């Protein structure tokens, strides 16, 4: 049965989108390979020292795929929805679970909850993280209104209720910024003096001098950024889940009732991510280094990206496989 959405669920905020970035005729289009995984929605990707790739699935499992793609094992089952993945300094796995919060997973698959709330407000959409050498975790709670199952609602509403947070090694959780427009991927500069954050709803990459500088725009992006990650090449790699949507850009600055009606439409009539793979990489100054636009029949909507040892791995909320291509 089709789920009926109520327009009352949405309280849209009028917002004028920035001009679209120029066309990128010189973008690279590498050949892409894919590796099937035993489930849907491997949203983020993390690469181990042995070349294996870790990803979290929609059913709550975190799986590890061997470097050759032939062996797949289950790391753990969070019982929630694992999204962003990072290594902690002790070699254990950090999982941003959209339903459970920040989790630590040890080598035996045991799960420990590291944080579930900040300032008395439970996490609604724990999304992505970056970890310093001393174990400080910077992470995002993308929305205070909508969870993972209704991420489109937050983009339509544009109420900017997301938060940027920090968990220190002593377990304290601080709110660094509020009022963000779907904060998503997080990455650190090589010297850990600057933080980068993808703000999905505003189509931009932000940066902040640590520990408490202002958030400023590092780069305007050609679409909706999702996870970001520092590669072994020192660059900040950005997964652009989809190019900008002309219908949404038309609706955002107009009367909110139009977006309420759009939210009530059947799934078939909702705006959808484009069937394209868009990946970019920036240096610490915000200079664009790699600009990649390509396609694969079995893969689109890249939501996770990780460059390691000359290979770029991709995850997607919308597929049942990982994708990869050689670093340009």
N, C-alpha and C positions, 0 to 999 in steps of 0.2 A: 504494500500500500504506500502511495506517495505521501511523504511527510508534508503537512501543511504548515507553512510558516505564518505567524501572525505579524502584521505590520507594527503592532504595539510593542513587539520585542525590541524594535530599533528606535533610537533617539538620535537621528542624524545631526551632525554638526556641519554647517556650511564651511567649505574650505576651497580656496582657489589653487589649483595645482600649478606648479612652476612650468615654464615652457619645456617641451620635450627636448631631450638631448639631440644633437644633429645626427643624421644618418651616418652609419659607419661602414662605408663601402669597402674599406680595407681590412675588415675583420677576417681573421683566419677561420677556416672550416676544416678541421682535421677529421680523419676517419675515426669513428668511435666503435669500440668493442663493448659487449655487454656480458655480464655474468649473472645467471638466474639465482635468486634466493628463494628459500622455502616459505614464502609469505609475502604479504603486500606491504608497501609503504616503507622501504628502508630510507628513512628521512635524512639521517646524517651518516657520515662515514668517518672512520678513524683507522689509521694504519699503524700496525705494530712493528717492532724492530725486525721481525722475521718476514715482513712483507704481507702478512695476513691483514684482512680488512674486517672491521667490526661495524655492525649496523643494527639499529633497533627497528622492530617491525610493529605493525598495527596491533597485533595480538598480544603485545607485551614482551615478546622474546627479544633478547639481544643475541645476535648470532655472529660467529666468526667464520669468515671465508678464507681458506688457505690461499697463498699467493698464486697458485696455479688454478684456482677456482674449482678444484676437484673435491675438496673436503669441506664440509660445513658442519660446525658444531654449535650447540647452544651454550652461551656463556651464563645466562640467567633468564628468569622470567620475572619482570618487575610487577606484574599484575596491573600495570597502568599503560601508559603510552610513552615509550622512550623516544626522545628527540635528540638533542645535542649530546655529543660524546667527547670526552677528553681524558687524557691520562693524568693522574695525580702523581706527585713526586715520589711516592712509595711504590709506584708501578700498578696500583689499583686503578679501577675504571670509575670515572665520574659520569653519571647519567643525569641529564636534565629530563625528568619525567613530567610530561605536561599535566598529569593528574596527581602525582605523588610528591613532586618537588625535586630537590637535589638529593641524589642517591650516590652512595659509594658501594662498589661491587669488588670484593676481593677475589683472589685467584681461584678460590673454591666455589665462587658464585654466591657467596653470602651477601646479603643486602643490608646496608645501614642507611637510615635517613639522616642526612646532614642538615637539612633545613626545609621547612614547609610553610613558613610565614615570615613576614617582616613588619615591624611596627604594628603588630596585632592584626595584620591583614593577610589572610592565607593566600598563597600563590594560586592563581587561576590558570595560568598558561606558562609554566616554567619551560623555557625554550632552548637557550644556547648559552655556552660559557667559554671562558678562557682562564687558564690557571698559571700563576706565577711560579717561579722556582721555589718560593717558600711555602707554597700551598694556598695562597690567597686566591679565591675564586671570584671572578667577575661574571655576572650572569644576568639574564633578562627574564622578566615576567611580562609577557607581551600584552596582556589585556587584563583589566579588572572586571570585565563584563562578559567576555565570551571565551570559552575553552577551545580546545583543538578541533572539536567536531563542528564548530560554527565560526571558523576563522574568517570566512567570507563576510560574516556579519560585522566583524570589527573593521574590515576594510571599507565596507559600505557606510558604516556609522561615522567613522573617523572621529571618535570622541577622545582619542589620545589619552588613554588611561594606563598605558604601559609604564613599567618601572625598570630602571637599571640598578642592580644591587651588588653588594660585595659581602662575601663571607670570609672572615679572617681566620687564621689557623687556630685561634682560641675558641672558635665556634660562634662568634658574634656576627650578626647579619645587619648590615647598614643599607639604607636606601640612599643611593647616590643621586638619582634623578627620578622625578615623577612627570606625568603629563606628556609622555612620549607616544609617538604615533606608530604603534606596533613595533617596538624595539625587538630585534631578532638576533642575528649573528653577532658574535663578539670575538675579537682577536687582539693580541698585544703586539706592540712594536718589539723589535729584536732586543732592545735594551730594557724593555718592560717599563719605560717611562711614559708611554702613550698608549691609550686604549682606543680601539676602533669598534664602532657599533653600527650595524645595518639597521636603518629605520625604514621598514617595509612600506608603510603607507605614504611616506613622503618621497620615496624614490631616491634615497641618498645614503651615502656613507658618512658617518660622523666620526670625529676624533676628539679625545679629551686628554690633556696633559695630566698625568697622575701626580699626587693623589687626588686633587680636587679642583682641576681646571674647568674652564667652561667647555661645553659641548659646541663644536663648530663643524661646519660642513667640510669634509675632506674631498668629496667628489659627488657630482650629480650622476645618477645612474639611469640606464635606458629602460628600466622596468622595476619590478618588485624584487628587491634583494631578500634573500633568505639567510641561510647560514654563511658564515665567512670563517676563514682559518688561515693561519700563517703556515706557509709551505716550507719545505726543507731548503728552498731557494731564497728564503727570506722575504718573499712577497706576501701580500694579503690577497688571498683568492676569494672571490665573491661569486656565489651562486645566484644568478638572476632567475627566479622561478618562472617568470613570464614577462614579456614586454608589457609596457603600459597598455591599458585598455581604454579605447576611445570613448566607449559608452560611459565608463566610470568617470573619466575625466570630464565628460559633459555633465554628468549628474552632480558631481561634488560641489560646484559653486552655486547650484540652483536650489530651489525650494526643497526642504527636507522631505516633504511628502512623496516626492518622486522616488527617493531611495527606499522609503517604506514600502511603496508599491512594488519596486523591483525586488525587494527581499521576499515578498509574498508570492512571487512567481514560482512556477514549477522548476525543478532542477534543470530541465531541458532548456529553459529560457534564461537561466542565470548566466552572467558573464563567466567565461571559462579560461583557464590558462591556455596559452597558445602552444601548439605542438612544435616547439623549437627548443634548442639547447643554447643558452646564453651564459657564458662564463667570462669573468674579467679578473685581472690581477693588477694590483697597485703596489707601488713602493711606499715607504713610510712618509713620504712627502705628499702623497695623494696623486702622484703621477701615474697615468694609465700605462702599463707595460704590455699586457696581453689582452686582446679583445677577440673573443671566440664566439662565433655563431655557427651552429651546425645542426644536423638532424639525425635521428635514427628511428626506424619504424617501431621499435620496442621501448623507446625511452624518451621522456620529455619531462617538463616541469622539474628541473634540477633544484633540489632544496638543500643539498649538502655537497661540499667540495673539499678535497684534501689533496694537495700536491706532496708527493714523497718520492724521493729518489728518481726523479725524471718521469713519473707517471702521475696524471691527474685522475683521481677517483671521484665519482659522483654518486650521490644518493637522490632519491625522489619520493615524495609523498604519494605519487600517483602511478607507480609501477611496481613490478615484482622482480626487478633486477637492478644490479649496479651497472654503471657505465664507466668507461675509462678511455683515456687517450694519452699519447706521449706529450710531455711538456714541449711547447713550441720552442 
